[in-house]
Amino acid sequence: MADKTIMLVCAAGMSTSLLVSKMQKAAEEKGIDAEIFANSANEADGSLESKDIDVLLLGPQVRFMKSQFEQKVEGTGIPVDIINMQDYGMVNGEKVLQAALDLMEE
C-alpha cells in the first residue's frame, strides 16, 4: 500500500489522466511512494468510501464543487483544494504533486 494517496476529481475523469501520469513520474523521481488516481465527480463518493485518501484535488472545471466535497470529507482531516489552473493546463505534474504534499503537511 502506498504511503500517500492522492485523488484528483474532474468532470469526466478523462482529462486528468495525463496529469496523473506526470504526477506519478514526479513522485517516482522524488522517491515518494504515492497512489495517484483520477475520478469523475460522479465516481468520487465511491473512492472516498473505499480508499484511505490523504488529499483531494479538484480540477479547475469542477471548482464550483469544492464546498460539496469539503462537506463530504468533514471530520476526516482530508484536505480539499483546487488544482492551479495554469499547472493543470500545462499538465505540470511536479507542481501539482508539490501542492498536494504541501496540503498534507498543513
The first five atom37 places (N, CA, C, CB, O) and aatype in JSON, in Angstrom:
{
  "aatype": [12, 0, 3, 11, 16, 9, 12, 10, 19, 4, 0, 0, 7, 12, 15, 16, 15, 10, 10, 19, 15, 11, 12, 5, 11, 0, 0, 6, 6, 11, 7, 9, 3, 0, 6, 9, 13, 0, 2, 15, 0, 2, 6, 0, 3, 7, 15, 10, 6, 15, 11, 3, 9, 3, 19, 10, 10, 10, 7, 14, 5, 19, 1, 13, 12, 11, 15, 5, 13, 6, 5, 11, 19, 6, 7, 16, 7, 9, 14, 19, 3, 9, 9, 2, 12, 5, 3, 18, 7, 12, 19, 2, 7, 6, 11, 19, 10, 5, 0, 0, 10, 3, 10, 12, 6, 6],
  "atom_mask": [
    [1, 1, 1, 1, 1],
    [1, 1, 1, 1, 1],
    [1, 1, 1, 1, 1],
    [1, 1, 1, 1, 1],
    [1, 1, 1, 1, 1],
    [1, 1, 1, 1, 1],
    [1, 1, 1, 1, 1],
    [1, 1, 1, 1, 1],
    [1, 1, 1, 1, 1],
    [1, 1, 1, 1, 1],
    [1, 1, 1, 1, 1],
    [1, 1, 1, 1, 1],
    [1, 1, 1, 0, 1],
    [1, 1, 1, 1, 1],
    [1, 1, 1, 1, 1],
    [1, 1, 1, 1, 1],
    [1, 1, 1, 1, 1],
    [1, 1, 1, 1, 1],
    [1, 1, 1, 1, 1],
    [1, 1, 1, 1, 1],
    [1, 1, 1, 1, 1],
    [1, 1, 1, 1, 1],
    [1, 1, 1, 1, 1],
    [1, 1, 1, 1, 1],
    [1, 1, 1, 1, 1],
    [1, 1, 1, 1, 1],
    [1, 1, 1, 1, 1],
    [1, 1, 1, 1, 1],
    [1, 1, 1, 1, 1],
    [1, 1, 1, 1, 1],
    [1, 1, 1, 0, 1],
    [1, 1, 1, 1, 1],
    [1, 1, 1, 1, 1],
    [1, 1, 1, 1, 1],
    [1, 1, 1, 1, 1],
    [1, 1, 1, 1, 1],
    [1, 1, 1, 1, 1],
    [1, 1, 1, 1, 1],
    [1, 1, 1, 1, 1],
    [1, 1, 1, 1, 1],
    [1, 1, 1, 1, 1],
    [1, 1, 1, 1, 1],
    [1, 1, 1, 1, 1],
    [1, 1, 1, 1, 1],
    [1, 1, 1, 1, 1],
    [1, 1, 1, 0, 1],
    [1, 1, 1, 1, 1],
    [1, 1, 1, 1, 1],
    [1, 1, 1, 1, 1],
    [1, 1, 1, 1, 1],
    [1, 1, 1, 1, 1],
    [1, 1, 1, 1, 1],
    [1, 1, 1, 1, 1],
    [1, 1, 1, 1, 1],
    [1, 1, 1, 1, 1],
    [1, 1, 1, 1, 1],
    [1, 1, 1, 1, 1],
    [1, 1, 1, 1, 1],
    [1, 1, 1, 0, 1],
    [1, 1, 1, 1, 1],
    [1, 1, 1, 1, 1],
    [1, 1, 1, 1, 1],
    [1, 1, 1, 1, 1],
    [1, 1, 1, 1, 1],
    [1, 1, 1, 1, 1],
    [1, 1, 1, 1, 1],
    [1, 1, 1, 1, 1],
    [1, 1, 1, 1, 1],
    [1, 1, 1, 1, 1],
    [1, 1, 1, 1, 1],
    [1, 1, 1, 1, 1],
    [1, 1, 1, 1, 1],
    [1, 1, 1, 1, 1],
    [1, 1, 1, 1, 1],
    [1, 1, 1, 0, 1],
    [1, 1, 1, 1, 1],
    [1, 1, 1, 0, 1],
    [1, 1, 1, 1, 1],
    [1, 1, 1, 1, 1],
    [1, 1, 1, 1, 1],
    [1, 1, 1, 1, 1],
    [1, 1, 1, 1, 1],
    [1, 1, 1, 1, 1],
    [1, 1, 1, 1, 1],
    [1, 1, 1, 1, 1],
    [1, 1, 1, 1, 1],
    [1, 1, 1, 1, 1],
    [1, 1, 1, 1, 1],
    [1, 1, 1, 0, 1],
    [1, 1, 1, 1, 1],
    [1, 1, 1, 1, 1],
    [1, 1, 1, 1, 1],
    [1, 1, 1, 0, 1],
    [1, 1, 1, 1, 1],
    [1, 1, 1, 1, 1],
    [1, 1, 1, 1, 1],
    [1, 1, 1, 1, 1],
    [1, 1, 1, 1, 1],
    [1, 1, 1, 1, 1],
    [1, 1, 1, 1, 1],
    [1, 1, 1, 1, 1],
    [1, 1, 1, 1, 1],
    [1, 1, 1, 1, 1],
    [1, 1, 1, 1, 1],
    [1, 1, 1, 1, 1],
    [1, 1, 1, 1, 1]
  ],
  "atom_positions": [
    [[0.84, -1.19, 0.0], [0.0, 0.0, 0.0], [0.89, 1.25, 0.0], [-0.96, 0.0, 1.23], [1.91, 1.3, 0.68]],
    [[0.49, 2.22, -0.74], [1.27, 3.45, -0.89], [1.24, 4.27, 0.4], [0.73, 4.29, -2.06], [0.29, 4.21, 1.17]],
    [[2.31, 5.04, 0.61], [2.38, 5.91, 1.78], [1.37, 7.05, 1.69], [3.79, 6.49, 1.93], [0.79, 7.45, 2.7]],
    [[1.17, 7.56, 0.48], [0.28, 8.69, 0.27], [-0.72, 8.35, -0.84], [1.08, 9.98, -0.1], [-0.36, 7.74, -1.85]],
    [[-1.97, 8.75, -0.64], [-2.99, 8.52, -1.66], [-3.59, 9.87, -2.04], [-4.1, 7.54, -1.14], [-4.17, 10.57, -1.21]],
    [[-3.44, 10.2, -3.31], [-3.89, 11.49, -3.83], [-5.0, 11.24, -4.85], [-2.7, 12.29, -4.48], [-4.8, 10.52, -5.84]],
    [[-6.16, 11.82, -4.61], [-7.28, 11.67, -5.53], [-7.53, 12.99, -6.24], [-8.56, 11.19, -4.79], [-7.67, 14.04, -5.61]],
    [[-7.59, 12.9, -7.57], [-7.95, 14.06, -8.38], [-9.37, 13.85, -8.87], [-6.96, 14.25, -9.57], [-9.75, 12.74, -9.22]],
    [[-10.14, 14.91, -8.9], [-11.52, 14.83, -9.37], [-11.7, 15.83, -10.5], [-12.54, 15.11, -8.22], [-11.35, 17.01, -10.37]],
    [[-12.24, 15.35, -11.61], [-12.56, 16.26, -12.72], [-13.95, 15.92, -13.24], [-11.5, 16.15, -13.87], [-14.64, 15.08, -12.66]],
    [[-14.35, 16.55, -14.3], [-15.72, 16.39, -14.8], [-15.99, 14.95, -15.22], [-15.96, 17.33, -15.97], [-16.97, 14.35, -14.77]],
    [[-15.14, 14.38, -16.08], [-15.4, 13.04, -16.58], [-14.35, 12.02, -16.16], [-15.5, 13.07, -18.07], [-14.52, 10.83, -16.41]],
    [[-13.27, 12.47, -15.55], [-12.21, 11.55, -15.15], [-11.19, 11.3, -16.24], [0.0, 0.0, 0.0], [-10.2, 10.61, -16.02]],
    [[-11.41, 11.86, -17.43], [-10.53, 11.62, -18.57], [-9.42, 12.67, -18.67], [-11.33, 11.62, -19.86], [-8.25, 12.32, -18.82]],
    [[-9.78, 13.93, -18.58], [-8.82, 15.0, -18.83], [-7.7, 15.0, -17.8], [-9.52, 16.34, -18.82], [-6.64, 15.58, -18.05]],
    [[-7.9, 14.37, -16.68], [-6.92, 14.4, -15.62], [-5.94, 13.22, -15.71], [-7.61, 14.39, -14.28], [-4.94, 13.21, -14.98]],
    [[-6.2, 12.25, -16.57], [-5.35, 11.06, -16.61], [-3.91, 11.37, -17.0], [-5.93, 10.04, -17.58], [-2.98, 10.75, -16.48]],
    [[-3.7, 12.31, -17.91], [-2.34, 12.69, -18.28], [-1.63, 13.35, -17.1], [-2.35, 13.63, -19.51], [-0.44, 13.11, -16.86]],
    [[-2.35, 14.18, -16.38], [-1.78, 14.83, -15.19], [-1.39, 13.78, -14.15], [-2.78, 15.84, -14.6], [-0.35, 13.9, -13.51]],
    [[-2.23, 12.77, -13.97], [-1.92, 11.69, -13.03], [-0.59, 11.02, -13.41], [-3.08, 10.64, -13.0], [0.25, 10.77, -12.55]],
    [[-0.41, 10.74, -14.7], [0.83, 10.11, -15.16], [2.04, 10.98, -14.86], [0.76, 9.83, -16.67], [3.07, 10.49, -14.39]],
    [[1.91, 12.27, -15.11], [3.02, 13.19, -14.85], [3.31, 13.3, -13.35], [2.71, 14.59, -15.44], [4.46, 13.39, -12.94]],
    [[2.24, 13.29, -12.54], [2.42, 13.35, -11.09], [3.11, 12.08, -10.58], [1.06, 13.54, -10.38], [3.98, 12.15, -9.71]],
    [[2.72, 10.92, -11.12], [3.33, 9.66, -10.7], [4.82, 9.65, -11.05], [2.62, 8.47, -11.35], [5.65, 9.2, -10.26]],
    [[5.15, 10.15, -12.23], [6.55, 10.22, -12.66], [7.33, 11.14, -11.7], [6.66, 10.75, -14.13], [8.44, 10.8, -11.29]],
    [[6.75, 12.29, -11.36], [7.41, 13.23, -10.44], [7.59, 12.58, -9.06], [6.58, 14.53, -10.32], [8.63, 12.77, -8.42]],
    [[6.59, 11.84, -8.6], [6.69, 11.17, -7.29], [7.81, 10.13, -7.31], [5.33, 10.5, -6.93], [8.59, 10.04, -6.36]],
    [[7.89, 9.35, -8.39], [8.95, 8.34, -8.5], [10.32, 9.0, -8.47], [8.78, 7.53, -9.8], [11.24, 8.51, -7.81]],
    [[10.45, 10.11, -9.19], [11.74, 10.82, -9.23], [12.14, 11.35, -7.86], [11.67, 11.98, -10.23], [13.32, 11.47, -7.56]],
    [[11.14, 11.68, -7.03], [11.41, 12.2, -5.68], [11.49, 11.07, -4.64], [10.32, 13.21, -5.27], [11.75, 11.32, -3.47]],
    [[11.27, 9.84, -5.08], [11.29, 8.71, -4.16], [10.09, 8.65, -3.24], [0.0, 0.0, 0.0], [10.18, 8.14, -2.12]],
    [[8.97, 9.17, -3.7], [7.74, 9.19, -2.9], [6.84, 8.04, -3.34], [6.99, 10.56, -3.05], [6.54, 7.89, -4.53]],
    [[6.43, 7.23, -2.39], [5.52, 6.12, -2.67], [4.09, 6.65, -2.6], [5.75, 4.93, -1.65], [3.53, 6.81, -1.51]],
    [[3.51, 6.92, -3.76], [2.18, 7.53, -3.79], [1.27, 6.81, -4.77], [2.27, 9.01, -4.15], [1.68, 6.42, -5.87]],
    [[0.03, 6.66, -4.35], [-1.02, 6.2, -5.27], [-1.75, 7.47, -5.7], [-2.01, 5.13, -4.6], [-2.32, 8.18, -4.87]],
    [[-1.73, 7.73, -7.0], [-2.37, 8.92, -7.54], [-3.36, 8.45, -8.59], [-1.32, 9.93, -8.14], [-3.01, 7.73, -9.51]],
    [[-4.6, 8.88, -8.44], [-5.62, 8.44, -9.4], [-6.65, 9.54, -9.61], [-6.31, 7.15, -8.93], [-6.78, 10.46, -8.8]],
    [[-7.37, 9.42, -10.72], [-8.4, 10.41, -11.05], [-9.76, 9.73, -11.1], [-8.09, 11.09, -12.41], [-9.89, 8.58, -11.5]],
    [[-10.75, 10.47, -10.68], [-12.14, 10.03, -10.73], [-12.98, 11.14, -11.33], [-12.66, 9.65, -9.32], [-12.63, 12.32, -11.27]],
    [[-14.1, 10.75, -11.91], [-15.08, 11.76, -12.28], [-15.78, 12.19, -11.0], [-16.11, 11.22, -13.35], [-15.73, 11.48, -9.99]],
    [[-16.41, 13.34, -11.02], [-17.13, 13.82, -9.84], [-18.18, 12.81, -9.4], [-17.79, 15.19, -10.13], [-18.44, 12.66, -8.2]],
    [[-18.79, 12.1, -10.36], [-19.82, 11.12, -10.03], [-19.26, 9.89, -9.32], [-20.54, 10.69, -11.29], [-19.94, 9.28, -8.51]],
    [[-18.01, 9.53, -9.63], [-17.4, 8.33, -9.04], [-16.67, 8.62, -7.74], [-16.45, 7.71, -10.03], [-16.27, 7.69, -7.04]],
    [[-16.5, 9.88, -7.4], [-15.67, 10.27, -6.26], [-16.17, 9.7, -4.94], [-15.59, 11.77, -6.17], [-15.37, 9.3, -4.1]],
    [[-17.47, 9.67, -4.73], [-18.01, 9.19, -3.46], [-17.57, 7.76, -3.17], [-19.54, 9.27, -3.46], [-17.2, 7.42, -2.05]],
    [[-17.61, 6.92, -4.2], [-17.21, 5.52, -4.03], [-15.76, 5.4, -3.59], [0.0, 0.0, 0.0], [-15.44, 4.61, -2.71]],
    [[-14.88, 6.19, -4.2], [-13.47, 6.16, -3.83], [-13.25, 6.71, -2.42], [-12.63, 6.95, -4.84], [-12.41, 6.2, -1.68]],
    [[-14.0, 7.75, -2.06], [-13.87, 8.3, -0.71], [-14.26, 7.27, 0.35], [-14.75, 9.56, -0.56], [-13.69, 7.25, 1.45]],
    [[-15.22, 6.4, 0.01], [-15.67, 5.38, 0.95], [-14.72, 4.18, 0.99], [-17.07, 4.92, 0.59], [-14.52, 3.58, 2.04]],
    [[-14.15, 3.83, -0.17], [-13.38, 2.59, -0.25], [-11.88, 2.75, -0.1], [-13.66, 1.94, -1.54], [-11.18, 1.77, 0.13]],
    [[-11.37, 3.97, -0.22], [-9.92, 4.18, -0.14], [-9.57, 5.11, 1.01], [-9.38, 4.76, -1.45], [-10.39, 5.9, 1.47]],
    [[-8.34, 5.0, 1.46], [-7.83, 5.86, 2.52], [-7.14, 7.05, 1.85], [-6.83, 5.08, 3.48], [-5.93, 7.02, 1.62]],
    [[-7.9, 8.1, 1.55], [-7.42, 9.26, 0.79], [-6.68, 10.21, 1.73], [-8.61, 9.99, 0.08], [-7.15, 10.5, 2.83]],
    [[-5.52, 10.69, 1.28], [-4.76, 11.66, 2.06], [-5.03, 13.1, 1.64], [-3.28, 11.37, 1.96], [-4.97, 14.01, 2.45]],
    [[-5.33, 13.29, 0.36], [-5.63, 14.63, -0.14], [-6.53, 14.52, -1.37], [-4.3, 15.41, -0.49], [-6.42, 13.57, -2.15]],
    [[-7.41, 15.49, -1.53], [-8.36, 15.51, -2.64], [-8.18, 16.82, -3.4], [-9.84, 15.37, -2.14], [-8.35, 17.91, -2.85]],
    [[-7.83, 16.7, -4.67], [-7.63, 17.87, -5.52], [-8.69, 17.9, -6.61], [-6.22, 17.89, -6.14], [-8.95, 16.89, -7.26]],
    [[-9.29, 19.06, -6.8], [-10.33, 19.22, -7.81], [-9.76, 19.91, -9.05], [-11.52, 20.02, -7.25], [-9.01, 20.88, -8.94]],
    [[-10.13, 19.4, -10.21], [-9.75, 20.06, -11.45], [-10.46, 21.41, -11.54], [0.0, 0.0, 0.0], [-11.55, 21.57, -10.98]],
    [[-9.86, 22.37, -12.24], [-10.46, 23.71, -12.33], [-11.9, 23.69, -12.86], [-9.62, 24.58, -13.23], [-12.7, 24.55, -12.49]],
    [[-12.22, 22.72, -13.71], [-13.56, 22.68, -14.29], [-14.65, 22.28, -13.3], [-13.58, 21.74, -15.46], [-15.83, 22.45, -13.57]],
    [[-14.24, 21.74, -12.14], [-15.23, 21.37, -11.11], [-14.99, 22.15, -9.81], [-15.18, 19.85, -10.83], [-15.4, 21.7, -8.74]],
    [[-14.32, 23.29, -9.9], [-14.02, 24.07, -8.69], [-15.29, 24.5, -7.95], [-13.2, 25.3, -9.05], [-15.26, 24.72, -6.74]],
    [[-16.39, 24.62, -8.68], [-17.66, 25.01, -8.05], [-18.16, 23.95, -7.07], [-18.73, 25.25, -9.13], [-19.07, 24.21, -6.29]],
    [[-17.57, 22.74, -7.1], [-17.99, 21.65, -6.21], [-17.16, 21.58, -4.92], [-17.9, 20.32, -6.95], [-17.35, 20.68, -4.11]],
    [[-16.25, 22.52, -4.74], [-15.33, 22.45, -3.59], [-16.08, 22.35, -2.26], [-14.41, 23.67, -3.57], [-15.75, 21.51, -1.43]],
    [[-17.07, 23.19, -2.06], [-17.79, 23.17, -0.78], [-18.52, 21.84, -0.58], [-18.79, 24.34, -0.7], [-18.62, 21.35, 0.55]],
    [[-19.04, 21.24, -1.66], [-19.7, 19.93, -1.55], [-18.71, 18.87, -1.07], [-20.31, 19.51, -2.91], [-19.02, 18.07, -0.19]],
    [[-17.52, 18.89, -1.67], [-16.51, 17.9, -1.27], [-16.0, 18.16, 0.14], [-15.35, 17.9, -2.26], [-15.71, 17.22, 0.88]],
    [[-15.88, 19.42, 0.52], [-15.46, 19.74, 1.89], [-16.46, 19.19, 2.89], [-15.3, 21.27, 2.07], [-16.08, 18.69, 3.95]],
    [[-17.75, 19.27, 2.56], [-18.78, 18.71, 3.45], [-18.68, 17.19, 3.52], [-20.18, 19.13, 2.96], [-18.85, 16.6, 4.58]],
    [[-18.4, 16.55, 2.35], [-18.32, 15.09, 2.31], [-17.18, 14.56, 3.17], [-18.14, 14.61, 0.87], [-17.29, 13.49, 3.77]],
    [[-16.07, 15.31, 3.24], [-14.91, 14.82, 4.0], [-14.78, 15.48, 5.37], [-13.65, 15.05, 3.2], [-13.78, 15.28, 6.07]],
    [[-15.78, 16.24, 5.74], [-15.73, 16.95, 7.03], [-15.48, 15.96, 8.16], [-17.05, 17.72, 7.28], [-16.13, 14.92, 8.25]],
    [[-14.54, 16.3, 9.02], [-14.23, 15.45, 10.16], [-13.23, 14.35, 9.86], [0.0, 0.0, 0.0], [-12.82, 13.63, 10.77]],
    [[-12.82, 14.21, 8.6], [-11.87, 13.14, 8.24], [-10.44, 13.64, 8.21], [-12.23, 12.56, 6.88], [-9.5, 12.85, 8.24]],
    [[-10.26, 14.96, 8.16], [-8.93, 15.51, 8.07], [-8.36, 15.52, 6.65], [0.0, 0.0, 0.0], [-7.19, 15.85, 6.46]],
    [[-9.17, 15.15, 5.67], [-8.71, 15.14, 4.28], [-8.77, 16.57, 3.73], [-9.57, 14.16, 3.4], [-9.85, 17.16, 3.65]],
    [[-7.62, 17.13, 3.36], [-7.65, 18.48, 2.77], [-8.21, 18.44, 1.35], [-6.25, 19.1, 2.77], [-7.98, 17.5, 0.59]],
    [[-8.95, 19.49, 1.0], [-9.55, 19.63, -0.33], [-9.08, 20.96, -0.91], [-11.12, 19.54, -0.26], [-9.15, 21.99, -0.25]],
    [[-8.62, 20.92, -2.16], [-8.23, 22.16, -2.8], [-8.44, 22.04, -4.3], [-6.76, 22.51, -2.49], [-8.71, 20.96, -4.83]],
    [[-8.32, 23.18, -4.97], [-8.48, 23.23, -6.42], [-7.1, 23.29, -7.05], [-9.36, 24.46, -6.86], [-6.23, 24.04, -6.6]],
    [[-6.89, 22.49, -8.09], [-5.62, 22.49, -8.8], [-5.44, 23.85, -9.49], [-5.54, 21.32, -9.84], [-6.36, 24.35, -10.13]],
    [[-4.27, 24.42, -9.34], [-3.95, 25.68, -10.01], [-4.24, 25.53, -11.5], [-2.46, 26.07, -9.77], [-3.78, 24.59, -12.15]],
    [[-5.01, 26.49, -12.05], [-5.45, 26.38, -13.43], [-4.27, 26.34, -14.41], [-6.36, 27.55, -13.77], [-4.3, 25.59, -15.39]],
    [[-3.26, 27.14, -14.15], [-2.1, 27.16, -15.05], [-1.34, 25.82, -14.99], [-1.14, 28.32, -14.68], [-0.95, 25.29, -16.03]],
    [[-1.14, 25.29, -13.79], [-0.46, 24.0, -13.65], [-1.27, 22.89, -14.3], [-0.21, 23.67, -12.17], [-0.71, 21.97, -14.91]],
    [[-2.59, 22.96, -14.17], [-3.47, 21.97, -14.79], [-3.36, 22.05, -16.31], [-4.94, 22.18, -14.33], [-3.2, 21.03, -16.98]],
    [[-3.46, 23.26, -16.84], [-3.41, 23.46, -18.28], [-2.07, 23.06, -18.88], [0.0, 0.0, 0.0], [-2.02, 22.56, -20.0]],
    [[-0.98, 23.3, -18.14], [0.36, 22.95, -18.61], [0.72, 21.5, -18.25], [1.4, 23.91, -18.01], [1.82, 21.03, -18.56]],
    [[-0.2, 20.81, -17.6], [0.0, 19.43, -17.14], [1.32, 19.32, -16.37], [-0.02, 18.44, -18.35], [2.14, 18.45, -16.64]],
    [[1.49, 20.22, -15.41], [2.71, 20.27, -14.62], [2.56, 19.35, -13.4], [3.01, 21.74, -14.17], [2.18, 19.78, -12.31]],
    [[2.87, 18.09, -13.62], [2.71, 17.09, -12.56], [3.54, 17.38, -11.33], [0.0, 0.0, 0.0], [3.1, 17.11, -10.21]],
    [[4.73, 17.92, -11.53], [5.61, 18.21, -10.39], [5.01, 19.27, -9.47], [6.98, 18.66, -10.88], [5.03, 19.12, -8.25]],
    [[4.48, 20.33, -10.06], [3.89, 21.4, -9.24], [2.61, 20.94, -8.54], [3.59, 22.64, -10.1], [2.39, 21.27, -7.38]],
    [[1.78, 20.18, -9.25], [0.53, 19.7, -8.65], [0.85, 18.71, -7.54], [-0.39, 19.05, -9.71], [0.2, 18.72, -6.49]],
    [[1.85, 17.85, -7.75], [2.27, 16.92, -6.7], [2.74, 17.7, -5.48], [3.39, 15.99, -7.22], [2.37, 17.37, -4.35]],
    [[3.56, 18.71, -5.69], [4.07, 19.5, -4.57], [2.93, 20.19, -3.82], [5.07, 20.54, -5.07], [2.96, 20.28, -2.59]],
    [[1.94, 20.68, -4.55], [0.77, 21.3, -3.91], [0.04, 20.29, -3.02], [-0.19, 21.88, -4.97], [-0.39, 20.62, -1.92]],
    [[-0.09, 19.06, -3.51], [-0.75, 18.01, -2.74], [0.06, 17.68, -1.49], [-0.94, 16.75, -3.6], [-0.5, 17.53, -0.41]],
    [[1.38, 17.56, -1.64], [2.24, 17.26, -0.5], [2.18, 18.37, 0.55], [3.67, 17.04, -0.95], [2.14, 18.11, 1.75]],
    [[2.17, 19.61, 0.07], [2.07, 20.76, 0.98], [0.77, 20.72, 1.78], [2.16, 22.08, 0.2], [0.77, 21.02, 2.97]],
    [[-0.33, 20.35, 1.13], [-1.62, 20.28, 1.82], [-1.62, 19.22, 2.91], [-2.73, 20.0, 0.82], [-2.23, 19.4, 3.96]],
    [[-0.92, 18.11, 2.64], [-0.87, 17.02, 3.63], [-0.09, 17.41, 4.86], [-0.26, 15.77, 3.0], [-0.3, 16.86, 5.94]],
    [[0.83, 18.38, 4.72], [1.67, 18.77, 5.85], [1.04, 19.87, 6.69], [3.02, 19.23, 5.35], [1.52, 20.14, 7.79]],
    [[0.0, 20.5, 6.21], [-0.62, 21.62, 6.94], [-1.35, 21.13, 8.18], [-1.6, 22.37, 6.05], [-1.92, 21.93, 8.91]]
  ]
}
